[in-house]
Amino acid sequence: MAKEGAAINEQTTNESEQVFIKDVHIEDNDHKPEVNFDTVSGYDHTRTDESLLPPPPTEFTAPKDDVKPTFTFTSAPVISEDTARQALVEFVSKQRCWGTGTAKNLTFEKLQPSHSYHYFLETFTEERTSKWDHEPFRGQFVDGSQNGPAPGPWEIPATFTEIFKNEIQHHEVPHTAFVKPCFRCKTKGKIDCYRCNGSGRVNCSSCNGSGSRTVTRNGKSCRESCHCSGGKVSCLYCRGYGKVRCPACKGECKLKWFIKLIISWVNNVSEHVIERDVIPAYMISQSTGTLGFNEVLPRVKPVANFPVAEVNEVSHNFVDSHQFPMKRIHMQHHMIRMVPMTQCVCRRRGKEFTFYVYGLENKVYAPDYPDQCCLGCTIQ
């Protein structure tokens, strides 16, 4: 019976090592690991780069056609003039240098209630990839092929922490490990310092390697010998030794190789706001509303009988696009939120303007509010 792969804790390095390792990795593009990777059943195309492992077919019970979803469709709530005025006054008072005089003394001509619709679909998927990876060998347990065949990539048990939340886990595939000499340092534990190319010395920053520098004495420029004596100073990265610890094996001279399984749980989200192109869609999606429809299933079917035709069309397009054949779908969730919106047509000193109150919390959208400058602060 295959045992669960052990989670891998990535090791961190200090700041100086991070700078060095970046350059070493660039150099490693010309020094690929000289390791003959045996073909492991189920991981035939696994290399040092990630390779995608498609999931096996998943059986699920499709929703029955005769089960019709239940919609809660209510008429748009009607707010009073006092509520609209109070919402506008509170909104204006939070804006810098906006005058509240217009908000307090305007005259309402029309309040027109309506709904904006927010359709939301999320699909929680799992993707598995694999790659050959290594870590310094410090005498730890090596789970090799002598312990049995490696379990398939989708046979290794793993559990996400929370559904509909992104998460990544790394697991060592059981029975795939072996130990080899380090490909980078050739069992020496150290490599040439990248800063000084192994010489232990670098050009002096004061004289740029010339051995002398220009100084000013009594208002006159002259040349004098630099303190470095010859234009070279000891390399700070390797402290003059010319060698640094191998970043691959961390000085251990040997590497433990194994197949790493990368499991990615991703919440794929599509959403669409249907309104009259007045209030920006992101404002509608971030405001509260009433729930007109809500459904969570292993596979959802497109909404087909909602009273607003555009919602049905968007749902059909979104569900069709959330197939993900190279991933395993765990769960889907879609819903329709109805966000109330009231168009407020007003007049102040003979001039007409319009603002909008939206959401159950009575947010305000008023891009054409007249008193949007410091002079407005004195208008009463």
C-alpha positions as CSV (number, residue, x, y, z in Angstrom):
1,M,0.0,0.0,0.0
2,A,1.4,3.4,-1.0
3,K,2.2,5.7,1.9
4,E,1.6,9.4,1.9
5,G,4.4,11.5,0.5
6,A,6.2,13.6,3.0
7,A,5.7,17.4,2.8
8,I,8.9,19.2,1.9
9,N,10.1,22.3,3.9
10,E,12.1,24.6,1.6
11,Q,15.3,25.8,3.2
12,T,16.1,29.5,3.4
13,T,19.5,31.2,2.8
14,N,21.0,34.4,4.2
15,E,21.2,37.5,2.1
16,S,24.7,37.0,0.9
17,E,23.9,33.5,-0.3
18,Q,20.8,34.7,-2.1
19,V,22.8,37.1,-4.2
20,F,25.4,34.4,-5.0
21,I,22.9,31.6,-5.7
22,K,21.1,33.8,-8.3
23,D,24.3,34.0,-10.4
24,V,25.1,30.3,-9.9
25,H,21.6,29.3,-11.2
26,I,22.3,31.4,-14.3
27,E,25.6,29.6,-14.7
28,D,23.9,26.2,-14.1
29,N,22.1,26.7,-17.4
30,D,25.4,25.6,-19.0
31,H,26.0,22.9,-16.3
32,K,23.0,20.7,-16.3
33,P,23.0,18.0,-13.6
34,E,24.9,14.9,-14.9
35,V,22.4,12.5,-13.5
36,N,20.7,9.6,-15.4
37,F,17.1,9.7,-14.2
38,D,15.6,6.3,-14.3
39,T,12.1,6.2,-15.8
40,V,9.5,5.8,-13.1
41,S,6.2,4.4,-14.0
42,G,3.6,7.2,-14.0
43,Y,6.2,9.9,-14.2
44,D,7.7,9.0,-17.6
45,H,8.1,12.6,-18.8
46,T,9.3,14.0,-15.5
47,R,12.5,16.2,-15.8
48,T,14.0,19.0,-13.8
49,D,11.3,21.3,-15.1
50,E,7.7,20.8,-14.1
51,S,5.6,18.5,-16.2
52,L,1.8,18.3,-16.1
53,L,0.1,15.1,-14.9
54,P,-3.5,14.9,-16.1
55,P,-6.0,13.4,-13.7
56,P,-7.8,10.1,-14.3
57,P,-11.5,10.4,-15.2
58,T,-13.7,11.4,-12.3
59,E,-17.2,10.0,-11.9
60,F,-19.9,12.3,-10.6
61,T,-23.7,12.3,-10.6
62,A,-25.0,15.0,-13.0
63,P,-27.9,17.1,-11.7
64,K,-31.3,15.8,-12.9
65,D,-33.0,17.8,-15.6
66,D,-36.3,17.7,-13.9
67,V,-34.9,19.5,-10.8
68,K,-35.5,23.1,-11.4
69,P,-33.5,25.7,-9.4
70,T,-35.3,28.0,-7.0
71,F,-35.0,31.7,-7.7
72,T,-35.8,34.5,-5.3
73,F,-36.8,37.4,-7.4
74,T,-38.0,40.5,-5.6
75,S,-38.9,44.0,-6.8
76,A,-36.4,46.7,-6.3
77,P,-36.8,48.4,-2.9
78,V,-38.0,52.0,-2.9
79,I,-36.1,54.4,-0.7
80,S,-37.5,57.7,0.6
81,E,-36.2,61.2,-0.2
82,D,-35.0,61.5,3.4
83,T,-32.9,58.3,3.1
84,A,-31.5,59.4,-0.2
85,R,-30.6,62.8,1.1
86,Q,-29.0,61.4,4.3
87,A,-26.9,59.0,2.2
88,L,-25.7,61.8,0.0
89,V,-24.8,64.1,2.9
90,E,-22.8,61.3,4.6
91,F,-21.0,60.6,1.3
92,V,-20.2,64.3,0.6
93,S,-19.0,64.9,4.2
94,K,-16.3,62.2,3.7
95,Q,-15.0,63.8,0.5
96,R,-12.2,66.3,0.9
97,C,-13.3,69.9,0.0
98,W,-16.8,68.9,-1.1
99,G,-19.5,71.3,0.1
100,T,-22.6,69.8,1.8
101,G,-24.9,72.8,1.0
102,T,-26.2,71.2,-2.2
103,A,-26.8,67.9,-0.5
104,K,-28.8,69.5,2.3
105,N,-30.9,71.9,0.2
106,L,-31.5,70.1,-3.1
107,T,-35.0,69.3,-4.5
108,F,-35.8,65.8,-5.6
109,E,-37.6,65.5,-8.9
110,K,-37.6,61.7,-9.4
111,L,-36.5,58.5,-7.6
112,Q,-36.2,55.6,-9.9
113,P,-35.5,52.2,-8.3
114,S,-34.0,49.3,-10.2
115,H,-31.6,46.3,-9.7
116,S,-28.1,45.5,-10.9
117,Y,-27.3,41.8,-11.1
118,H,-24.0,40.2,-10.1
119,Y,-23.5,36.7,-11.5
120,F,-20.6,34.8,-9.9
121,L,-19.1,31.4,-10.7
122,E,-16.2,29.7,-9.0
123,T,-14.7,26.3,-9.8
124,F,-12.3,24.7,-7.3
125,T,-9.7,22.6,-9.2
126,E,-6.7,20.5,-8.4
127,E,-3.6,20.3,-10.6
128,R,-0.6,18.0,-10.1
129,T,2.8,18.5,-11.7
130,S,6.1,16.7,-11.0
131,K,9.8,17.4,-11.3
132,W,13.1,15.9,-10.3
133,D,14.4,17.9,-7.4
134,H,17.3,17.5,-4.9
135,E,18.4,18.5,-1.4
136,P,21.7,18.2,0.4
137,F,22.3,14.7,1.7
138,R,23.0,14.8,5.4
139,G,22.4,11.2,6.2
140,Q,18.6,11.4,6.2
141,F,16.4,8.5,5.2
142,V,16.4,7.7,1.5
143,D,13.1,6.1,0.3
144,G,14.3,4.4,-2.9
145,S,13.0,1.9,-5.3
146,Q,14.1,-0.9,-3.0
147,N,11.0,-0.1,-0.9
148,G,8.6,-0.8,-3.8
149,P,7.1,0.8,-6.9
150,A,6.2,4.5,-6.7
151,P,2.5,5.3,-6.3
152,G,0.9,7.1,-9.2
153,P,0.7,10.9,-9.1
154,W,-3.0,10.8,-8.3
155,E,-2.7,8.0,-5.8
156,I,-0.8,10.1,-3.3
157,P,-3.3,11.3,-0.7
158,A,-3.4,15.1,-0.1
159,T,-6.1,17.3,1.4
160,F,-6.6,21.0,1.0
161,T,-7.0,23.2,4.0
162,E,-10.2,25.1,2.9
163,I,-12.4,24.7,-0.2
164,F,-12.5,27.6,-2.7
165,K,-9.1,28.8,-1.4
166,N,-5.8,28.7,-3.4
167,E,-3.2,26.5,-1.9
168,I,0.1,24.8,-3.0
169,Q,1.7,21.7,-1.4
170,H,4.9,20.0,-2.2
171,H,5.3,16.2,-1.6
172,E,8.1,13.8,-2.1
173,V,6.9,10.9,-4.2
174,P,7.6,7.7,-2.2
175,H,10.2,5.2,-3.4
176,T,11.8,7.6,-6.0
177,A,14.8,8.8,-4.0
178,F,18.5,8.1,-4.5
179,V,21.9,9.7,-3.6
180,K,24.5,10.9,-6.0
181,P,27.6,13.1,-5.8
182,C,26.9,16.8,-6.2
183,F,26.8,17.7,-9.9
184,R,28.0,21.3,-9.1
185,C,31.0,21.0,-6.9
186,K,32.1,17.4,-7.8
187,T,32.2,16.3,-4.2
188,K,34.4,19.1,-3.1
189,G,31.7,21.0,-1.2
190,K,33.0,24.3,-2.6
191,I,33.0,26.1,-5.9
192,D,34.9,29.1,-7.3
193,C,33.6,32.4,-6.0
194,Y,31.6,34.1,-8.7
195,R,32.7,37.6,-7.6
196,C,36.5,37.1,-7.9
197,N,36.4,34.0,-10.2
198,G,38.3,32.0,-7.7
199,S,41.3,34.4,-7.3
200,G,40.3,35.7,-3.9
201,R,41.0,39.3,-5.0
202,V,39.0,42.0,-6.8
203,N,39.6,45.5,-8.1
204,C,39.8,48.2,-5.5
205,S,36.8,50.4,-5.6
206,S,38.9,53.5,-4.7
207,C,41.3,53.3,-7.6
208,N,39.3,51.0,-10.0
209,G,42.3,48.6,-10.0
210,S,44.9,51.1,-11.2
211,G,46.9,51.2,-8.0
212,S,46.8,55.0,-7.7
213,R,44.2,57.7,-7.3
214,T,43.7,61.4,-7.7
215,V,43.6,63.6,-4.6
216,T,43.4,67.3,-3.9
217,R,46.0,68.9,-1.7
218,N,46.2,72.7,-1.1
219,G,43.8,73.2,-4.0
220,K,45.9,71.2,-6.5
221,S,45.2,67.7,-7.9
222,C,47.9,65.1,-7.8
223,R,48.2,61.3,-8.0
224,E,49.2,59.1,-5.1
225,S,49.5,55.4,-4.5
226,C,46.3,53.8,-3.3
227,H,46.1,52.1,0.0
228,C,45.4,48.8,-1.8
229,S,49.0,48.4,-3.0
230,G,48.6,47.2,-6.5
231,G,44.9,47.8,-7.4
232,K,43.6,44.7,-5.8
233,V,41.8,44.0,-2.5
234,S,40.6,40.9,-0.7
235,C,37.2,39.7,-2.0
236,L,34.5,40.2,0.7
237,Y,32.3,37.4,-0.6
238,C,34.8,34.6,-0.1
239,R,37.0,36.5,2.4
240,G,40.0,36.1,0.1
241,Y,39.8,32.3,-0.1
242,G,38.5,32.2,-3.7
243,K,36.0,29.5,-2.8
244,V,32.5,29.6,-1.4
245,R,30.1,26.9,-0.2
246,C,28.4,25.0,-3.0
247,P,24.8,26.3,-3.1
248,A,23.5,23.0,-4.4
249,C,24.7,20.6,-1.7
250,K,25.4,23.3,1.0
251,G,28.9,21.8,1.4
252,E,27.7,18.2,2.0
253,C,29.2,17.0,-1.3
254,K,26.2,14.7,-2.0
255,L,22.6,15.2,-3.1
256,K,19.5,13.3,-2.4
257,W,17.4,13.2,-5.6
258,F,13.7,12.5,-5.7
259,I,10.6,13.3,-7.6
260,K,8.7,16.2,-6.2
261,L,4.9,16.3,-6.6
262,I,3.5,19.8,-6.7
263,I,-0.2,20.0,-5.9
264,S,-2.0,23.2,-6.7
265,W,-5.5,23.9,-5.6
266,V,-6.9,26.9,-7.5
267,N,-10.2,28.7,-7.2
268,N,-11.1,29.8,-10.7
269,V,-13.5,32.7,-10.6
270,S,-15.6,34.4,-13.3
271,E,-18.1,37.2,-12.5
272,H,-20.2,39.6,-14.4
273,V,-22.2,42.6,-13.4
274,I,-25.3,43.5,-15.4
275,E,-26.4,47.1,-15.0
276,R,-27.1,50.2,-17.0
277,D,-23.4,51.2,-17.5
278,V,-23.8,54.0,-14.9
279,I,-22.1,52.7,-11.8
280,P,-18.7,51.0,-12.3
281,A,-19.0,47.2,-12.2
282,Y,-16.4,46.8,-9.4
283,M,-18.5,49.0,-7.1
284,I,-21.6,46.8,-7.7
285,S,-19.6,43.6,-7.0
286,Q,-18.3,45.1,-3.7
287,S,-21.6,46.2,-2.4
288,T,-24.3,44.2,-0.6
289,G,-27.5,42.9,-2.1
290,T,-30.1,40.2,-1.8
291,L,-29.3,36.6,-2.9
292,G,-31.5,35.7,-5.8
293,F,-29.9,32.3,-6.4
294,N,-27.2,30.2,-4.8
295,E,-26.0,26.6,-5.7
296,V,-23.0,24.5,-4.7
297,L,-22.5,21.1,-6.6
298,P,-19.7,19.0,-7.9
299,R,-20.9,20.2,-11.3
300,V,-23.4,23.0,-11.8
301,K,-25.6,23.5,-14.8
302,P,-26.1,26.9,-16.4
303,V,-28.9,29.1,-15.1
304,A,-31.6,28.9,-17.7
305,N,-34.9,30.4,-16.3
306,F,-33.9,33.5,-14.5
307,P,-36.2,36.4,-15.4
308,V,-33.3,38.5,-16.8
309,A,-32.1,36.9,-20.1
310,E,-28.6,38.3,-19.9
311,V,-28.0,36.5,-16.7
312,N,-28.9,33.2,-18.3
313,E,-26.6,33.9,-21.3
314,V,-23.6,34.8,-19.1
315,S,-24.2,31.7,-16.9
316,H,-24.2,29.5,-19.9
317,N,-20.9,31.0,-21.3
318,F,-19.2,30.8,-17.9
319,V,-20.1,27.2,-17.2
320,D,-19.0,26.2,-20.6
321,S,-15.6,27.9,-20.1
322,H,-15.1,26.2,-16.7
323,Q,-14.3,22.7,-18.0
324,F,-10.5,22.4,-17.2
325,P,-9.8,19.0,-18.8
326,M,-6.2,18.9,-17.4
327,K,-7.3,19.5,-13.8
328,R,-9.6,17.7,-11.4
329,I,-12.7,19.6,-10.5
330,H,-13.7,19.2,-6.8
331,M,-16.6,21.6,-6.5
332,Q,-18.5,24.4,-8.3
333,H,-20.5,27.3,-6.9
334,H,-22.5,29.9,-8.6
335,M,-24.9,32.6,-7.4
336,I,-26.9,35.6,-8.4
337,R,-26.9,38.7,-6.3
338,M,-29.4,41.5,-6.8
339,V,-28.0,44.8,-5.8
340,P,-30.7,47.6,-5.4
341,M,-30.0,50.9,-7.1
342,T,-32.0,54.1,-7.0
343,Q,-31.5,56.9,-9.6
344,C,-32.0,60.2,-7.9
345,V,-32.8,63.1,-10.2
346,C,-32.4,66.4,-8.3
347,R,-32.3,70.2,-8.9
348,R,-30.4,72.8,-7.0
349,R,-30.5,76.5,-8.0
350,G,-32.1,75.8,-11.3
351,K,-29.5,73.2,-12.3
352,E,-30.3,69.5,-12.6
353,F,-28.0,66.7,-11.6
354,T,-28.2,63.0,-10.9
355,F,-26.7,60.7,-8.3
356,Y,-27.2,57.1,-7.4
357,V,-27.8,55.2,-4.1
358,Y,-26.9,51.6,-4.4
359,G,-26.5,48.5,-2.2
360,L,-28.3,47.6,1.0
361,E,-25.8,49.8,2.9
362,N,-26.9,52.8,0.8
363,K,-23.6,53.7,-0.9
364,V,-23.6,56.7,-3.1
365,Y,-22.2,57.3,-6.6
366,A,-22.2,61.0,-7.5
367,P,-19.6,61.8,-10.2
368,D,-21.5,65.0,-11.2
369,Y,-22.0,66.4,-7.8
370,P,-21.8,70.2,-8.2
371,D,-19.8,71.3,-5.2
372,Q,-16.5,69.4,-5.7
373,C,-14.1,72.2,-4.9
374,C,-13.0,74.2,-1.9
375,L,-15.3,77.0,-2.9
376,G,-18.2,74.6,-2.4
377,C,-17.4,74.4,1.3
378,T,-18.8,77.9,1.8
379,I,-21.9,77.4,-0.3
380,Q,-25.0,77.1,1.9
